């Protein structure tokens, strides 16, 4: 992959990440509060819907940029010499590695954001300093494993499906899809991936919001899923599925459409 293409992927990914995270922040807050252990009303209801937005604003650009520069470079390397039937596997590997790298930036931002979302009376800076004082740097990485375990299955579904839908649409119309068509494909792929990975998202939220020293604070995803199943059943595992699907479908449209358009402009 040429340096110009790498820089275009980095910049386009960053711009797309900031756009989607800030536009859809209220939906993300509602989803987080629906999934929180104390319940939607006690977590803030519809009050302070932008609580935690500074954390997202700071983390969005480097997080999305890290994902796409990794995704495009790995995809470029793996495409050399690979046959067409291995293309979906190439996209899966590239997306998975992209998520592992991006989560190094995303998780600290997500921890602070989600704690602010369920404590709207506390400022982002106060939550950050409280976390560092009581839990240290490892507190900011609480839920790294659960986030990666959520994001990799999500990407394994979303990105091969997105690429396949684009290829199918391109074949049907006889030319490469436009950025708005790529956005539509992203919306379908994101919504489907969001639905099937919601239980992992709920487990990740519970781990990030757990009090230090509690069972969920250990970061054991299976234990968190088991606890949710025992206390709340299937409805608990799919808490927030509607706003999550809505946010990620719309997010897929904005994120992947903006990425394609920005990348085309830069190249």
GITA-V740422 format. One record per residue. N is the residue number from 1. RES is the residue in one small letter. PHI is phi in whole degrees, 0 to 359 (999 if undefined). Layout:
N;RES;PHI + N;RES;PHI
This chain:
1;x;999 + 2;x;289 + 3;x;306 + 4;x;298 + 5;x;293 + 6;x;296 + 7;x;295 + 8;x;296 + 9;x;297 + 10;x;296 + 11;x;293 + 12;x;296 + 13;x;297 + 14;x;297 + 15;x;299 + 16;x;297 + 17;x;297 + 18;x;297 + 19;x;302 + 20;x;290 + 21;x;293 + 22;x;284 + 23;x;294 + 24;x;261 + 25;x;304 + 26;x;302 + 27;x;296 + 28;x;294 + 29;x;297 + 30;x;300 + 31;x;298 + 32;x;298 + 33;x;290 + 34;x;294 + 35;x;270 + 36;x;292 + 37;x;300 + 38;x;279 + 39;x;94 + 40;x;299 + 41;x;295 + 42;x;293 + 43;x;281 + 44;x;131 + 45;x;58 + 46;x;261 + 47;x;278 + 48;x;52 + 49;x;294 + 50;x;257 + 51;x;298 + 52;x;92 + 53;x;294 + 54;x;300 + 55;x;298 + 56;x;293 + 57;x;300 + 58;x;285 + 59;x;274 + 60;x;300 + 61;x;298 + 62;x;296 + 63;x;296 + 64;x;292 + 65;x;297 + 66;x;297 + 67;x;297 + 68;x;289 + 69;x;292 + 70;x;290 + 71;x;301 + 72;x;292 + 73;x;291 + 74;x;295 + 75;x;299 + 76;x;297 + 77;x;293 + 78;x;287 + 79;x;291 + 80;x;295 + 81;x;81 + 82;x;271 + 83;x;274 + 84;x;299 + 85;x;288 + 86;x;267 + 87;x;303 + 88;x;302 + 89;x;295 + 90;x;300 + 91;x;294 + 92;x;295 + 93;x;295 + 94;x;298 + 95;x;293 + 96;x;296 + 97;x;294 + 98;x;299 + 99;x;292 + 100;x;301 + 101;x;290 + 102;x;297 + 103;x;293 + 104;x;297 + 105;x;262 + 106;x;292 + 107;x;297 + 108;x;303 + 109;x;297 + 110;x;292 + 111;x;300 + 112;x;296 + 113;x;300 + 114;x;292 + 115;x;292 + 116;x;290 + 117;x;295 + 118;x;262 + 119;x;225 + 120;x;298 + 121;x;279 + 122;x;261 + 123;x;282 + 124;x;300 + 125;x;296 + 126;x;295 + 127;x;294 + 128;x;298 + 129;x;293 + 130;x;296 + 131;x;296 + 132;x;295 + 133;x;292 + 134;x;270 + 135;x;236 + 136;x;73 + 137;x;301 + 138;x;298 + 139;x;294 + 140;x;287 + 141;x;257 + 142;x;298 + 143;x;94 + 144;x;299 + 145;x;298 + 146;x;292 + 147;x;292 + 148;x;298 + 149;x;292 + 150;x;275 + 151;x;289 + 152;x;295 + 153;x;301 + 154;x;300 + 155;x;291 + 156;x;297 + 157;x;270 + 158;x;294 + 159;x;287 + 160;x;298 + 161;x;293 + 162;x;299 + 163;x;296 + 164;x;293 + 165;x;296 + 166;x;297 + 167;x;298 + 168;x;295 + 169;x;295 + 170;x;298 + 171;x;295 + 172;x;295 + 173;x;262 + 174;x;83 + 175;x;205 + 176;x;299 + 177;x;298 + 178;x;282 + 179;x;297 + 180;x;290 + 181;x;290 + 182;x;299 + 183;x;295 + 184;x;298 + 185;x;299 + 186;x;295 + 187;x;295 + 188;x;297 + 189;x;296 + 190;x;293 + 191;x;298 + 192;x;294 + 193;x;296 + 194;x;297 + 195;x;297 + 196;x;284 + 197;x;253 + 198;x;302 + 199;x;304 + 200;x;292 + 201;x;291 + 202;x;297 + 203;x;300 + 204;x;298 + 205;x;297 + 206;x;298 + 207;x;294 + 208;x;292 + 209;x;268 + 210;x;296 + 211;x;290 + 212;x;304 + 213;x;94 + 214;x;282 + 215;x;298 + 216;x;290 + 217;x;294 + 218;x;291 + 219;x;88 + 220;x;283 + 221;x;294 + 222;x;296 + 223;x;295 + 224;x;296 + 225;x;297 + 226;x;297 + 227;x;295 + 228;x;295 + 229;x;297 + 230;x;292 + 231;x;268 + 232;x;232 + 233;x;69 + 234;x;297 + 235;x;297 + 236;x;292 + 237;x;294 + 238;x;250 + 239;x;298 + 240;x;77 + 241;x;296 + 242;x;291 + 243;x;296 + 244;x;294 + 245;x;296 + 246;x;297 + 247;x;295 + 248;x;282 + 249;x;296 + 250;x;294 + 251;x;296 + 252;x;298 + 253;x;297 + 254;x;289 + 255;x;297 + 256;x;285 + 257;x;293 + 258;x;295 + 259;x;300 + 260;x;297 + 261;x;293 + 262;x;295 + 263;x;296 + 264;x;297 + 265;x;294 + 266;x;285 + 267;x;267
